[in-house]
Amino acid sequence: MADDPTPTADLIRAQLRRMRGIHRLSQEEYGKRANYSASMVSAMELGQRPLDEVYLARADKVFGTGDLFVSLLKLAARDGEPTWFRPWLEAERAATQLRCLEPMLIPGLLQTEDYARAVIRGDVTLNADEVEALVAARLARQAILDQEHPPQLTAVLDESALHRFTEDQATVMTGQLAHLIQAAKRPNVSVHVIPAKVGLHVGLEGSFVLARSDDGGWVGFMDNQLGGTVVDRTEEVEALLARWESVRNVALPTWQSIELIEDVMRPWTT
């Protein structure tokens, strides 16, 4: 992997630190188990040395994570952090506000691990290791909501996203909906559901996210089956902002949205 910092490299290093913390190992203690010096562990975690497959294979062995870290490295090599995604990751990390419209699914920044895994598994072209790597990447991006100065996230989703599960998915979905309720009660997160009785609305044409930077500028991101598109042209951003106002106006306030989510959960939890 290249020595210069990339979002995937940052993700891997963050997960290495996280797993070491979960296992309550100091850098010295982990180094002894992985046969590295504490200074080497520190250099790897701080980005002072490039990540390599041997180091990450030992991390997988120590943490019992299968091939997760090696798969993350291979995933980074496969997609090379595509240029269409880098600007959005930078915008997302630097955002003071995030406005997310998701008509079909729970927004990625608010997904549980089990829900994210169930969604990602829907892509039959991915093997098990690639699925786990993508799940880890999605969860790692959620860290922006827990940083010292987190962005204000406002999420609008269609009610149909709350009902998108069958009996065998009940555990995953009730856990996801409970997590969504808890997220909606956080001071930096607002969740708004567009009730089914609204009928057709412009948000059904597709999901998008808008990020506002410190200087007041906006950039958008539209997901699709083959990747995604960063939107930064003024007229296109303004079009997305107009659509945002439209869907936000027909969505319920947070307290009513929470009540609706609870109503959807009730038959599955009683």
ABEGO torsion letter per residue (X at the ends): XBABBBAAAAAAAAAAAAAAAAAGBBAAAAAAAAGBBAAAAAAAAAGABBBBAAAAAAAAAAAGAEAAAAAAAAAAAAAGGBAAAAAAAAAAAABABBBBBBAABBBAAABBAAAAAAAAAABAABBAAAAAAAAAAAAAAAAAAABABBBBBBBBBBAAAAABBBAAAAAAAAAAAAAAAAAAABAABBBBBBBAAAEBBAAAAEBBBBBBBAAGBBBBBBBBAAEEBBBABAAAAAAAAAAAAAAAAABBBAAAAAAAAAAAAAAAAX
